[in-house]
Amino acid sequence: MPEISVILSTARDDYSIIGCPDLHVLAPTLMSLEYQKFKDFELIIVDALYPKRKEWIETFDFSYPIKYVPPHPNHSFWIKHKRWNVAGMLNTALLYAEGELVVRIDDASEFDDDFLLKMWEGYQSGF
């Protein structure tokens, strides 16, 4: 069982980052998790565009486990109306989380290599 469950809820369409036409919007986030000093974590992605992006994510061979899940069926009303219900997506991800600590992140983000280590140390110190 991992120590940390990292939760990423996303609804962004696939597009490249401005100024970096060959870079997918989720690539910096996924790659910065790859380089974390703290290795005992899982990533749970709840994607409003599931399964559209599933094949793209599966082309990578990350060192950490990824659970790629659709939003809960009860959220389909919101998705049909282009309202992504991020709180509902977070609740869905919590159903899959196995870590002692849950860390929520956003897409199109990059993290220092000690990001999760600092989170874990803060948690262990009672913060």
MOPAC internal coordinates of N, CA, C and O (Angstrom, degrees):
PM7 1SCF
backbone

  N    0.0000 0     0.00 0     0.00 0    0    0    0
  C    1.4455 1     0.00 0     0.00 0    1    0    0
  C    1.5307 1   109.41 1     0.00 0    2    1    0
  O    1.2310 1   119.83 1   -47.42 1    3    2    1
  N    1.3173 1   117.93 1   132.58 1    3    2    1
  C    1.4727 1   120.17 1  -178.93 1    5    3    2
  C    1.5300 1   111.44 1   -72.38 1    6    5    3
  O    1.2310 1   121.12 1   -26.16 1    7    6    5
  N    1.3156 1   115.47 1   153.84 1    7    6    5
  C    1.4678 1   120.94 1   176.63 1    9    7    6
  C    1.5306 1   110.68 1   -73.65 1   10    9    7
  O    1.2310 1   120.45 1   141.94 1   11   10    9
  N    1.3441 1   116.75 1   -38.06 1   11   10    9
  C    1.4642 1   121.51 1  -176.10 1   13   11   10
  C    1.5213 1   109.80 1  -123.53 1   14   13   11
  O    1.2310 1   121.09 1   -44.62 1   15   14   13
  N    1.3219 1   115.51 1   135.38 1   15   14   13
  C    1.4608 1   121.98 1   168.82 1   17   15   14
  C    1.5269 1   106.83 1  -105.91 1   18   17   15
  O    1.2310 1   120.59 1   -63.07 1   19   18   17
  N    1.3160 1   116.48 1   116.93 1   19   18   17
  C    1.4624 1   122.20 1   177.89 1   21   19   18
  C    1.5251 1   106.71 1   -95.78 1   22   21   19
  O    1.2310 1   120.72 1   -53.76 1   23   22   21
  N    1.3285 1   116.23 1   126.24 1   23   22   21
  C    1.4587 1   121.39 1  -176.87 1   25   23   22
  C    1.5246 1   110.06 1  -111.79 1   26   25   23
  O    1.2310 1   121.54 1   -52.54 1   27   26   25
  N    1.3216 1   114.67 1   127.46 1   27   26   25
  C    1.4572 1   122.53 1   176.56 1   29   27   26
  C    1.5216 1   108.12 1  -125.23 1   30   29   27
  O    1.2310 1   120.55 1   -67.44 1   31   30   29
  N    1.3210 1   116.56 1   112.56 1   31   30   29
  C    1.4599 1   120.06 1   173.18 1   33   31   30
  C    1.5185 1   107.28 1  -103.44 1   34   33   31
  O    1.2310 1   120.84 1   -46.88 1   35   34   33
  N    1.3257 1   116.00 1   133.12 1   35   34   33
  C    1.4551 1   119.39 1  -174.06 1   37   35   34
  C    1.5235 1   111.21 1  -143.37 1   38   37   35
  O    1.2310 1   121.76 1   -27.93 1   39   38   37
  N    1.3062 1   114.23 1   152.07 1   39   38   37
  C    1.4626 1   121.90 1   175.86 1   41   39   38
  C    1.5156 1   110.33 1  -142.16 1   42   41   39
  O    1.2310 1   120.42 1  -169.64 1   43   42   41
  N    1.3169 1   116.80 1    10.36 1   43   42   41
  C    1.4621 1   120.51 1  -178.21 1   45   43   42
  C    1.5195 1   111.17 1   -69.76 1   46   45   43
  O    1.2310 1   121.30 1   -41.26 1   47   46   45
  N    1.3122 1   115.12 1   138.74 1   47   46   45
  C    1.4563 1   119.35 1   171.56 1   49   47   46
  C    1.5220 1   108.59 1   -67.57 1   50   49   47
  O    1.2310 1   120.92 1   -20.99 1   51   50   49
  N    1.3131 1   115.84 1   159.01 1   51   50   49
  C    1.4589 1   120.34 1   176.00 1   53   51   50
  C    1.5174 1   109.21 1   -71.73 1   54   53   51
  O    1.2310 1   120.45 1   -57.81 1   55   54   53
  N    1.2884 1   116.74 1   122.19 1   55   54   53
  C    1.4546 1   121.35 1   174.48 1   57   55   54
  C    1.5155 1   108.26 1  -157.32 1   58   57   55
  O    1.2310 1   121.10 1   -18.02 1   59   58   57
  N    1.2996 1   115.50 1   161.98 1   59   58   57
  C    1.4605 1   119.13 1   179.14 1   61   59   58
  C    1.5227 1   108.98 1   -87.13 1   62   61   59
  O    1.2310 1   121.29 1   -18.67 1   63   62   61
  N    1.3026 1   115.14 1   161.33 1   63   62   61
  C    1.4522 1   121.70 1  -179.63 1   65   63   62
  C    1.5310 1   108.32 1   -81.46 1   66   65   63
  O    1.2310 1   120.28 1   -41.88 1   67   66   65
  N    1.3184 1   117.06 1   138.12 1   67   66   65
  C    1.4685 1   122.06 1  -178.80 1   69   67   66
  C    1.5223 1   109.13 1   -55.49 1   70   69   67
  O    1.2310 1   120.99 1   -50.68 1   71   70   69
  N    1.3013 1   115.71 1   129.32 1   71   70   69
  C    1.4633 1   121.37 1  -178.88 1   73   71   70
  C    1.5174 1   113.13 1    87.45 1   74   73   71
  O    1.2310 1   120.10 1   168.15 1   75   74   73
  N    1.3204 1   117.42 1   -11.85 1   75   74   73
  C    1.4662 1   122.37 1   178.72 1   77   75   74
  C    1.5290 1   108.32 1  -132.49 1   78   77   75
  O    1.2310 1   119.96 1  -106.23 1   79   78   77
  N    1.3215 1   117.68 1    73.77 1   79   78   77
  C    1.4642 1   120.95 1  -171.40 1   81   79   78
  C    1.5250 1   115.05 1   -62.26 1   82   81   79
  O    1.2310 1   119.72 1   160.55 1   83   82   81
  N    1.3268 1   118.13 1   -19.45 1   83   82   81
  C    1.4569 1   120.07 1  -179.15 1   85   83   82
  C    1.5293 1   112.76 1   -98.42 1   86   85   83
  O    1.2310 1   120.26 1  -170.71 1   87   86   85
  N    1.3341 1   117.11 1     9.29 1   87   86   85
  C    1.4521 1   121.29 1  -176.10 1   89   87   86
  C    1.5291 1   110.30 1  -111.71 1   90   89   87
  O    1.2310 1   120.56 1   -61.11 1   91   90   89
  N    1.3178 1   116.54 1   118.89 1   91   90   89
  C    1.4707 1   122.76 1   178.98 1   93   91   90
  C    1.5236 1   109.80 1   -68.66 1   94   93   91
  O    1.2310 1   120.29 1   -30.28 1   95   94   93
  N    1.3213 1   117.04 1   149.72 1   95   94   93
  C    1.4620 1   122.47 1  -175.53 1   97   95   94
  C    1.5403 1   112.56 1   -59.73 1   98   97   95
  O    1.2310 1   119.11 1   150.55 1   99   98   97
  N    1.3150 1   119.30 1   -29.45 1   99   98   97
  C    1.4647 1   121.02 1   179.98 1  101   99   98
  C    1.5265 1   113.77 1   -91.17 1  102  101   99
  O    1.2310 1   120.14 1   167.45 1  103  102  101
  N    1.3181 1   117.34 1   -12.55 1  103  102  101
  C    1.4675 1   120.52 1  -174.39 1  105  103  102
  C    1.5331 1   113.82 1   -58.57 1  106  105  103
  O    1.2310 1   118.45 1   132.86 1  107  106  105
  N    1.3390 1   120.56 1   -47.14 1  107  106  105
  C    1.4651 1   118.87 1  -179.97 1  109  107  106
  C    1.5287 1   113.22 1   -60.49 1  110  109  107
  O    1.2310 1   120.68 1   143.45 1  111  110  109
  N    1.3138 1   116.30 1   -36.55 1  111  110  109
  C    1.4602 1   120.40 1   179.78 1  113  111  110
  C    1.5218 1   110.54 1   -66.10 1  114  113  111
  O    1.2310 1   120.61 1   129.21 1  115  114  113
  N    1.3232 1   116.43 1   -50.79 1  115  114  113
  C    1.4591 1   120.75 1  -178.12 1  117  115  114
  C    1.5267 1   111.77 1   -64.91 1  118  117  115
  O    1.2310 1   120.38 1   140.76 1  119  118  117
  N    1.3352 1   116.88 1   -39.24 1  119  118  117
  C    1.4624 1   119.80 1  -179.52 1  121  119  118
  C    1.5255 1   111.92 1   -70.83 1  122  121  119
  O    1.2310 1   119.81 1   142.99 1  123  122  121
  N    1.3375 1   117.96 1   -37.01 1  123  122  121
  C    1.4701 1   118.31 1   179.85 1  125  123  122
  C    1.5277 1   110.65 1   -68.79 1  126  125  123
  O    1.2310 1   119.69 1   153.33 1  127  126  125
  N    1.3279 1   118.20 1   -26.67 1  127  126  125
  C    1.4644 1   120.19 1   173.12 1  129  127  126
  C    1.5243 1   110.67 1   -71.26 1  130  129  127
  O    1.2310 1   120.68 1   147.24 1  131  130  129
  N    1.3235 1   116.30 1   -32.76 1  131  130  129
  C    1.4659 1   120.53 1   178.05 1  133  131  130
  C    1.5330 1   111.61 1   -59.65 1  134  133  131
  O    1.2310 1   120.28 1   146.77 1  135  134  133
  N    1.3271 1   117.07 1   -33.23 1  135  134  133
  C    1.4675 1   121.56 1  -174.25 1  137  135  134
  C    1.5281 1   113.60 1   -96.64 1  138  137  135
  O    1.2310 1   119.96 1  -164.01 1  139  138  137
  N    1.3154 1   117.69 1    15.99 1  139  138  137
  C    1.4668 1   120.42 1   179.37 1  141  139  138
  C    1.5269 1   110.96 1   -68.14 1  142  141  139
  O    1.2310 1   120.75 1   -39.71 1  143  142  141
  N    1.3370 1   116.18 1   140.29 1  143  142  141
  C    1.4680 1   121.14 1   174.44 1  145  143  142
  C    1.5270 1   110.05 1   -69.51 1  146  145  143
  O    1.2310 1   120.78 1   143.79 1  147  146  145
  N    1.3337 1   116.12 1   -36.21 1  147  146  145
  C    1.4621 1   121.92 1   176.91 1  149  147  146
  C    1.5282 1   107.26 1   -81.94 1  150  149  147
  O    1.2310 1   119.96 1   -61.08 1  151  150  149
  N    1.3174 1   117.69 1   118.92 1  151  150  149
  C    1.4698 1   121.43 1  -170.86 1  153  151  150
  C    1.5263 1   114.50 1  -105.60 1  154  153  151
  O    1.2310 1   119.54 1   168.70 1  155  154  153
  N    1.3204 1   118.48 1   -11.30 1  155  154  153
  C    1.4597 1   120.63 1  -173.39 1  157  155  154
  C    1.5302 1   110.54 1   -90.74 1  158  157  155
  O    1.2310 1   120.99 1  -108.10 1  159  158  157
  N    1.3283 1   115.71 1    71.90 1  159  158  157
  C    1.4586 1   121.15 1  -179.56 1  161  159  158
  C    1.5177 1   110.54 1  -146.16 1  162  161  159
  O    1.2310 1   121.61 1   -17.75 1  163  162  161
  N    1.3134 1   114.53 1   162.25 1  163  162  161
  C    1.4557 1   122.62 1   172.95 1  165  163  162
  C    1.5217 1   107.31 1  -124.32 1  166  165  163
  O    1.2310 1   120.72 1   -24.30 1  167  166  165
  N    1.3092 1   116.22 1   155.70 1  167  166  165
  C    1.4603 1   121.94 1   175.31 1  169  167  166
  C    1.5197 1   108.27 1  -113.80 1  170  169  167
  O    1.2310 1   121.15 1   -51.80 1  171  170  169
  N    1.3213 1   115.40 1   128.20 1  171  170  169
  C    1.4567 1   121.27 1   176.15 1  173  171  170
  C    1.5237 1   107.17 1  -114.19 1  174  173  171
  O    1.2310 1   120.84 1   -63.83 1  175  174  173
  N    1.3226 1   116.00 1   116.17 1  175  174  173
  C    1.4586 1   121.54 1   179.18 1  177  175  174
  C    1.5208 1   108.23 1  -106.95 1  178  177  175
  O    1.2310 1   120.73 1   -60.23 1  179  178  177
  N    1.3224 1   116.20 1   119.77 1  179  178  177
  C    1.4626 1   121.27 1   172.44 1  181  179  178
  C    1.5183 1   105.56 1  -106.70 1  182  181  179
  O    1.2310 1   120.79 1   -64.08 1  183  182  181
  N    1.3175 1   116.10 1   115.92 1  183  182  181
  C    1.4580 1   121.63 1  -168.26 1  185  183  182
  C    1.5250 1   110.70 1  -119.97 1  186  185  183
  O    1.2310 1   120.71 1   -60.62 1  187  186  185
  N    1.3295 1   116.25 1   119.38 1  187  186  185
  C    1.4665 1   121.06 1   177.50 1  189  187  186
  C    1.5233 1   111.07 1   -64.42 1  190  189  187
  O    1.2310 1   120.02 1   161.15 1  191  190  189
  N    1.3249 1   117.57 1   -18.85 1  191  190  189
  C    1.4609 1   120.99 1   179.29 1  193  191  190
  C    1.5329 1   112.00 1   -97.85 1  194  193  191
  O    1.2310 1   120.02 1  -167.53 1  195  194  193
  N    1.3018 1   117.57 1    12.47 1  195  194  193
  C    1.4539 1   122.11 1   176.83 1  197  195  194
  C    1.5221 1   109.60 1   -58.33 1  198  197  195
  O    1.2310 1   118.28 1   -41.63 1  199  198  197
  N    1.3044 1   120.89 1   138.37 1  199  198  197
  C    1.4597 1   130.12 1    -0.39 1  201  199  198
  C    1.5301 1   113.61 1   -94.60 1  202  201  199
  O    1.2310 1   120.18 1  -165.55 1  203  202  201
  N    1.3194 1   117.26 1    14.45 1  203  202  201
  C    1.4652 1   122.06 1  -175.29 1  205  203  202
  C    1.5385 1   112.33 1   -49.45 1  206  205  203
  O    1.2310 1   119.55 1   140.16 1  207  206  205
  N    1.3178 1   118.46 1   -39.84 1  207  206  205
  C    1.4523 1   122.10 1  -174.09 1  209  207  206
  C    1.5283 1   113.00 1   -97.82 1  210  209  207
  O    1.2310 1   119.84 1   173.61 1  211  210  209
  N    1.2966 1   117.91 1    -6.39 1  211  210  209
  C    1.4651 1   122.09 1  -174.47 1  213  211  210
  C    1.5344 1   112.37 1   -53.70 1  214  213  211
  O    1.2310 1   120.17 1   132.96 1  215  214  213
  N    1.3021 1   117.28 1   -47.04 1  215  214  213
  C    1.4678 1   120.02 1  -178.76 1  217  215  214
  C    1.5185 1   111.92 1   -63.43 1  218  217  215
  O    1.2310 1   120.15 1   142.41 1  219  218  217
  N    1.3451 1   117.31 1   -37.59 1  219  218  217
  C    1.4678 1   120.12 1   179.35 1  221  219  218
  C    1.5263 1   110.13 1   -62.97 1  222  221  219
  O    1.2310 1   120.18 1   135.26 1  223  222  221
  N    1.3119 1   117.26 1   -44.74 1  223  222  221
  C    1.4695 1   120.99 1  -178.87 1  225  223  222
  C    1.5246 1   110.26 1   -66.15 1  226  225  223
  O    1.2310 1   120.00 1   142.89 1  227  226  225
  N    1.3160 1   117.60 1   -37.11 1  227  226  225
  C    1.4617 1   121.29 1  -178.54 1  229  227  226
  C    1.5258 1   113.25 1   -71.78 1  230  229  227
  O    1.2310 1   119.57 1   170.04 1  231  230  229
  N    1.3343 1   118.43 1    -9.96 1  231  230  229
  C    1.4682 1   119.95 1   177.27 1  233  231  230
  C    1.5300 1   111.93 1   -75.41 1  234  233  231
  O    1.2310 1   120.10 1   164.69 1  235  234  233
  N    1.3130 1   117.41 1   -15.31 1  235  234  233
  C    1.4630 1   121.89 1  -179.69 1  237  235  234
  C    1.5182 1   110.20 1   -92.89 1  238  237  235
  O    1.2310 1   121.29 1   -28.09 1  239  238  237
  N    1.3194 1   115.14 1   151.91 1  239  238  237
  C    1.4612 1   121.60 1   177.09 1  241  239  238
  C    1.5271 1   107.75 1  -116.37 1  242  241  239
  O    1.2310 1   120.92 1   -99.63 1  243  242  241
  N    1.3283 1   115.85 1    80.37 1  243  242  241
  C    1.4587 1   120.31 1  -177.73 1  245  243  242
  C    1.5210 1   110.39 1   -80.63 1  246  245  243
  O    1.2310 1   120.83 1   -25.06 1  247  246  245
  N    1.3288 1   116.01 1   154.94 1  247  246  245
  C    1.4584 1   121.21 1   179.42 1  249  247  246
  C    1.5231 1   111.91 1   -81.45 1  250  249  247
  O    1.2310 1   120.44 1   170.51 1  251  250  249
  N    1.3134 1   116.77 1    -9.49 1  251  250  249
  C    1.4640 1   120.42 1  -179.87 1  253  251  250
  C    1.5325 1   109.28 1  -112.25 1  254  253  251
  O    1.2310 1   120.61 1   -28.10 1  255  254  253
  N    1.3294 1   116.43 1   151.90 1  255  254  253
  C    1.4681 1   119.00 1   179.88 1  257  255  254
  C    1.5254 1   111.93 1   -74.67 1  258  257  255
  O    1.2310 1   121.13 1   -37.35 1  259  258  257
  N    1.3217 1   115.44 1   142.65 1  259  258  257
  C    1.4630 1   121.80 1   177.76 1  261  259  258
  C    1.5291 1   108.32 1  -122.81 1  262  261  259
  O    1.2310 1   121.54 1   -51.31 1  263  262  261
  N    1.3283 1   114.66 1   128.69 1  263  262  261
  C    1.4653 1   121.11 1   170.64 1  265  263  262
  C    1.5207 1   105.70 1  -106.07 1  266  265  263
  O    1.2310 1   120.67 1   -65.37 1  267  266  265
  N    1.3023 1   116.32 1   114.63 1  267  266  265
  C    1.4619 1   122.26 1  -177.03 1  269  267  266
  C    1.5140 1   107.65 1  -108.55 1  270  269  267
  O    1.2310 1   120.21 1   -69.93 1  271  270  269
  N    1.3312 1   117.21 1   110.07 1  271  270  269
  C    1.4644 1   120.60 1  -171.58 1  273  271  270
  C    1.5274 1   111.24 1  -127.98 1  274  273  271
  O    1.2310 1   120.98 1   -26.54 1  275  274  273
  N    1.3273 1   115.72 1   153.46 1  275  274  273
  C    1.4666 1   119.55 1   175.85 1  277  275  274
  C    1.5234 1   109.94 1   -80.52 1  278  277  275
  O    1.2310 1   120.09 1   -19.30 1  279  278  277
  N    1.3220 1   117.43 1   160.70 1  279  278  277
  C    1.4600 1   119.53 1   172.06 1  281  279  278
  C    1.5269 1   109.60 1   -61.56 1  282  281  279
  O    1.2310 1   120.50 1   -21.97 1  283  282  281
  N    1.2907 1   116.65 1   158.03 1  283  282  281
  C    1.4638 1   122.02 1   179.22 1  285  283  282
  C    1.5261 1   109.03 1   -60.59 1  286  285  283
  O    1.2310 1   119.37 1   -37.44 1  287  286  285
  N    1.3314 1   118.81 1   142.56 1  287  286  285
  C    1.4784 1   121.08 1   179.97 1  289  287  286
  C    1.5316 1   114.24 1   -55.25 1  290  289  287
  O    1.2310 1   120.14 1   151.98 1  291  290  289
  N    1.3112 1   117.34 1   -28.02 1  291  290  289
  C    1.4677 1   119.97 1   179.08 1  293  291  290
  C    1.5220 1   112.25 1   -66.12 1  294  293  291
  O    1.2310 1   119.97 1   166.65 1  295  294  293
  N    1.3297 1   117.66 1   -13.35 1  295  294  293
  C    1.4609 1   121.01 1  -178.57 1  297  295  294
  C    1.5231 1   112.16 1   -92.83 1  298  297  295
  O    1.2310 1   119.89 1  -179.44 1  299  298  297
  N    1.3333 1   117.81 1     0.56 1  299  298  297
  C    1.4578 1   120.55 1  -175.11 1  301  299  298
  C    1.5268 1   112.43 1   -61.13 1  302  301  299
  O    1.2310 1   119.99 1   148.58 1  303  302  301
  N    1.3262 1   117.62 1   -31.42 1  303  302  301
  C    1.4657 1   120.15 1   177.19 1  305  303  302
  C    1.5202 1   110.22 1   -57.50 1  306  305  303
  O    1.2310 1   120.77 1   133.43 1  307  306  305
  N    1.3210 1   116.12 1   -46.57 1  307  306  305
  C    1.4706 1   120.82 1  -177.32 1  309  307  306
  C    1.5212 1   111.14 1   -69.13 1  310  309  307
  O    1.2310 1   120.56 1   140.45 1  311  310  309
  N    1.3234 1   116.54 1   -39.55 1  311  310  309
  C    1.4624 1   120.41 1  -178.28 1  313  311  310
  C    1.5315 1   110.18 1   -65.54 1  314  313  311
  O    1.2310 1   120.17 1   139.75 1  315  314  313
  N    1.3311 1   117.28 1   -40.25 1  315  314  313
  C    1.4635 1   120.71 1   178.40 1  317  315  314
  C    1.5252 1   111.66 1   -61.78 1  318  317  315
  O    1.2310 1   120.23 1   152.87 1  319  318  317
  N    1.3134 1   117.17 1   -27.13 1  319  318  317
  C    1.4646 1   122.36 1  -179.38 1  321  319  318
  C    1.5336 1   112.38 1  -100.12 1  322  321  319
  O    1.2310 1   120.69 1  -163.68 1  323  322  321
  N    1.3470 1   116.29 1    16.32 1  323  322  321
  C    1.4693 1   122.93 1   178.07 1  325  323  322
  C    1.5306 1   112.36 1    59.32 1  326  325  323
  O    1.2310 1   120.59 1  -148.12 1  327  326  325
  N    1.3123 1   116.48 1    31.88 1  327  326  325
  C    1.4661 1   123.21 1   173.00 1  329  327  326
  C    1.5238 1   105.33 1  -115.09 1  330  329  327
  O    1.2310 1   120.49 1   -66.95 1  331  330  329
  N    1.3168 1   116.68 1   113.05 1  331  330  329
  C    1.4501 1   119.94 1  -164.28 1  333  331  330
  C    1.5199 1   114.93 1   -83.34 1  334  333  331
  O    1.2310 1   119.11 1   170.40 1  335  334  333
  N    1.3233 1   119.31 1    -9.60 1  335  334  333
  C    1.4594 1   120.97 1   174.64 1  337  335  334
  C    1.5287 1   111.45 1    51.40 1  338  337  335
  O    1.2310 1   120.69 1  -118.89 1  339  338  337
  N    1.3125 1   116.28 1    61.11 1  339  338  337
  C    1.4665 1   121.68 1  -176.16 1  341  339  338
  C    1.5232 1   111.21 1   -59.81 1  342  341  339
  O    1.2310 1   119.58 1   141.34 1  343  342  341
  N    1.3375 1   118.41 1   -38.66 1  343  342  341
  C    1.4652 1   120.46 1   178.88 1  345  343  342
  C    1.5239 1   110.53 1   -62.78 1  346  345  343
  O    1.2310 1   120.18 1   139.39 1  347  346  345
  N    1.3288 1   117.26 1   -40.61 1  347  346  345
  C    1.4598 1   120.56 1   177.06 1  349  347  346
  C    1.5189 1   111.54 1   -64.96 1  350  349  347
  O    1.2310 1   120.59 1   142.66 1  351  350  349
  N    1.3364 1   116.48 1   -37.34 1  351  350  349
  C    1.4612 1   120.49 1   178.09 1  353  351  350
  C    1.5269 1   110.33 1   -66.52 1  354  353  351
  O    1.2310 1   120.24 1   142.81 1  355  354  353
  N    1.3289 1   117.15 1   -37.19 1  355  354  353
  C    1.4587 1   121.08 1   176.00 1  357  355  354
  C    1.5296 1   109.98 1   -62.99 1  358  357  355
  O    1.2310 1   120.48 1   135.24 1  359  358  357
  N    1.3167 1   116.69 1   -44.76 1  359  358  357
  C    1.4685 1   120.01 1   178.11 1  361  359  358
  C    1.5215 1   111.31 1   -60.80 1  362  361  359
  O    1.2310 1   120.05 1   140.94 1  363  362  361
  N    1.3275 1   117.51 1   -39.06 1  363  362  361
  C    1.4639 1   120.85 1   176.51 1  365  363  362
  C    1.5262 1   110.45 1   -61.03 1  366  365  363
  O    1.2310 1   120.57 1   134.66 1  367  366  365
  N    1.3266 1   116.51 1   -45.34 1  367  366  365
  C    1.4661 1   120.38 1  -179.51 1  369  367  366
  C    1.5209 1   111.32 1   -61.43 1  370  369  367
  O    1.2310 1   120.07 1   143.30 1  371  370  369
  N    1.3217 1   117.47 1   -36.70 1  371  370  369
  C    1.4636 1   120.77 1  -179.86 1  373  371  370
  C    1.5277 1   111.70 1   -61.86 1  374  373  371
  O    1.2310 1   120.15 1   153.40 1  375  374  373
  N    1.3251 1   117.32 1   -26.60 1  375  374  373
  C    1.4630 1   120.67 1   176.46 1  377  375  374
  C    1.5268 1   111.69 1   -65.08 1  378  377  375
  O    1.2310 1   120.44 1   153.66 1  379  378  377
  N    1.3287 1   116.76 1   -26.34 1  379  378  377
  C    1.4674 1   122.30 1  -177.27 1  381  379  378
  C    1.5220 1   113.54 1   -99.83 1  382  381  379
  O    1.2310 1   120.11 1   169.10 1  383  382  381
  N    1.3168 1   117.40 1   -10.90 1  383  382  381
  C    1.4750 1   121.71 1  -174.55 1  385  383  382
  C    1.5208 1   110.94 1   -70.19 1  386  385  383
  O    1.2310 1   121.35 1   -46.75 1  387  386  385
  N    1.3301 1   115.03 1   133.25 1  387  386  385
  C    1.4618 1   121.22 1   177.42 1  389  387  386
  C    1.5193 1   112.23 1  -114.75 1  390  389  387
  O    1.2310 1   119.62 1   169.31 1  391  390  389
  N    1.3189 1   118.34 1   -10.69 1  391  390  389
  C    1.4570 1   121.45 1  -176.15 1  393  391  390
  C    1.5193 1   113.35 1   -74.34 1  394  393  391
  O    1.2310 1   121.57 1   -21.26 1  395  394  393
  N    1.3099 1   114.59 1   158.74 1  395  394  393
  C    1.4630 1   121.45 1   176.17 1  397  395  394
  C    1.5262 1   110.58 1   -72.41 1  398  397  395
  O    1.2310 1   120.68 1   146.85 1  399  398  397
  N    1.3239 1   116.31 1   -33.15 1  399  398  397
  C    1.4587 1   123.29 1   179.37 1  401  399  398
  C    1.5275 1   108.50 1  -117.23 1  402  401  399
  O    1.2310 1   120.16 1   -42.72 1  403  402  401
  N    1.3154 1   117.30 1   137.28 1  403  402  401
  C    1.4621 1   122.35 1   176.58 1  405  403  402
  C    1.5209 1   108.31 1  -110.07 1  406  405  403
  O    1.2310 1   120.68 1   -51.32 1  407  406  405
  N    1.3182 1   116.31 1   128.68 1  407  406  405
  C    1.4651 1   123.11 1   177.81 1  409  407  406
  C    1.5150 1   107.64 1  -121.50 1  410  409  407
  O    1.2310 1   120.40 1   -57.48 1  411  410  409
  N    1.3214 1   116.85 1   122.52 1  411  410  409
  C    1.4677 1   121.53 1   179.61 1  413  411  410
  C    1.5199 1   109.00 1   -97.47 1  414  413  411
  O    1.2310 1   120.97 1   -47.85 1  415  414  413
  N    1.3245 1   115.74 1   132.15 1  415  414  413
  C    1.4593 1   120.71 1   178.32 1  417  415  414
  C    1.5225 1   109.35 1  -125.62 1  418  417  415
  O    1.2310 1   120.94 1   -13.36 1  419  418  417
  N    1.3203 1   115.81 1   166.64 1  419  418  417
  C    1.4542 1   122.15 1   176.34 1  421  419  418
  C    1.5167 1   109.81 1  -108.50 1  422  421  419
  O    1.2310 1   121.23 1   -23.57 1  423  422  421
  N    1.3421 1   115.25 1   156.43 1  423  422  421
  C    1.4591 1   119.14 1   175.97 1  425  423  422
  C    1.5294 1   109.33 1   -73.11 1  426  425  423
  O    1.2310 1   120.60 1   -11.97 1  427  426  425
  N    1.3008 1   116.46 1   168.03 1  427  426  425
  C    1.4641 1   123.61 1  -178.35 1  429  427  426
  C    1.5240 1   111.59 1    57.27 1  430  429  427
  O    1.2310 1   120.68 1  -144.57 1  431  430  429
  N    1.3331 1   116.31 1    35.43 1  431  430  429
  C    1.4625 1   122.48 1   178.74 1  433  431  430
  C    1.5163 1   109.34 1  -119.75 1  434  433  431
  O    1.2310 1   121.35 1   -25.70 1  435  434  433
  N    1.3177 1   115.03 1   154.30 1  435  434  433
  C    1.4596 1   121.04 1   172.98 1  437  435  434
  C    1.5175 1   107.82 1  -127.32 1  438  437  435
  O    1.2310 1   120.86 1   -32.39 1  439  438  437
  N    1.3281 1   115.96 1   147.61 1  439  438  437
  C    1.4568 1   121.06 1  -176.43 1  441  439  438
  C    1.5175 1   110.63 1  -126.30 1  442  441  439
  O    1.2310 1   121.10 1   -32.67 1  443  442  441
  N    1.3375 1   115.51 1   147.33 1  443  442  441
  C    1.4573 1   119.78 1   171.37 1  445  443  442
  C    1.5227 1   108.51 1   -62.73 1  446  445  443
  O    1.2310 1   120.51 1   -22.17 1  447  446  445
  N    1.3259 1   116.62 1   157.83 1  447  446  445
  C    1.4642 1   119.88 1  -176.15 1  449  447  446
  C    1.5272 1   113.64 1   -68.17 1  450  449  447
  O    1.2310 1   120.23 1   168.76 1  451  450  449
  N    1.3278 1   117.16 1   -11.24 1  451  450  449
  C    1.4633 1   119.74 1   178.08 1  453  451  450
  C    1.5371 1   112.61 1  -107.53 1  454  453  451
  O    1.2310 1   120.02 1  -166.15 1  455  454  453
  N    1.3250 1   117.56 1    13.85 1  455  454  453
  C    1.4640 1   122.62 1  -178.32 1  457  455  454
  C    1.5316 1   112.30 1   -54.99 1  458  457  455
  O    1.2310 1   120.25 1   125.70 1  459  458  457
  N    1.3198 1   117.12 1   -54.30 1  459  458  457
  C    1.4613 1   120.21 1  -178.55 1  461  459  458
  C    1.5219 1   111.74 1   -71.07 1  462  461  459
  O    1.2310 1   120.17 1   147.02 1  463  462  461
  N    1.3184 1   117.28 1   -32.98 1  463  462  461
  C    1.4589 1   120.89 1   176.65 1  465  463  462
  C    1.5292 1   110.31 1   -60.79 1  466  465  463
  O    1.2310 1   120.29 1   135.58 1  467  466  465
  N    1.3334 1   117.05 1   -44.42 1  467  466  465
  C    1.4661 1   120.66 1   177.96 1  469  467  466
  C    1.5213 1   111.43 1   -63.99 1  470  469  467
  O    1.2310 1   120.36 1   140.02 1  471  470  469
  N    1.3254 1   116.91 1   -39.98 1  471  470  469
  C    1.4633 1   120.41 1   177.43 1  473  471  470
  C    1.5290 1   110.51 1   -61.28 1  474  473  471
  O    1.2310 1   120.94 1   134.88 1  475  474  473
  N    1.3368 1   115.81 1   -45.12 1  475  474  473
  C    1.4615 1   120.01 1  -178.43 1  477  475  474
  C    1.5263 1   111.45 1   -66.73 1  478  477  475
  O    1.2310 1   120.06 1   136.15 1  479  478  477
  N    1.3274 1   117.50 1   -43.85 1  479  478  477
  C    1.4633 1   121.25 1   179.47 1  481  479  478
  C    1.5328 1   110.65 1   -62.79 1  482  481  479
  O    1.2310 1   120.43 1   138.65 1  483  482  481
  N    1.3356 1   116.78 1   -41.35 1  483  482  481
  C    1.4529 1   119.79 1   177.14 1  485  483  482
  C    1.5227 1   111.72 1   -62.82 1  486  485  483
  O    1.2310 1   120.78 1   138.51 1  487  486  485
  N    1.3108 1   116.12 1   -41.49 1  487  486  485
  C    1.4618 1   121.37 1   178.62 1  489  487  486
  C    1.5381 1   110.42 1   -64.32 1  490  489  487
  O    1.2310 1   120.56 1   134.91 1  491  490  489
  N    1.3271 1   116.54 1   -45.09 1  491  490  489
  C    1.4655 1   121.07 1  -178.69 1  493  491  490
  C    1.5382 1   111.87 1   -65.77 1  494  493  491
  O    1.2310 1   120.63 1   152.27 1  495  494  493
  N    1.3214 1   116.40 1   -27.73 1  495  494  493
  C    1.4721 1   118.94 1  -179.33 1  497  495  494
  C    1.5362 1   111.38 1   -85.38 1  498  497  495
  O    1.2310 1   120.15 1   179.45 1  499  498  497
  N    1.3217 1   117.32 1    -0.55 1  499  498  497
  C    1.4561 1   120.86 1   176.45 1  501  499  498
  C    1.5264 1   113.56 1    93.96 1  502  501  499
  O    1.2310 1   120.28 1  -175.65 1  503  502  501
  N    1.3119 1   117.07 1     4.35 1  503  502  501
  C    1.4608 1   120.40 1   179.97 1  505  503  502
  C    1.4996 1   111.68 1   -75.26 1  506  505  503
  O    1.2310 1   120.10 1   180.00 1  507  506  505

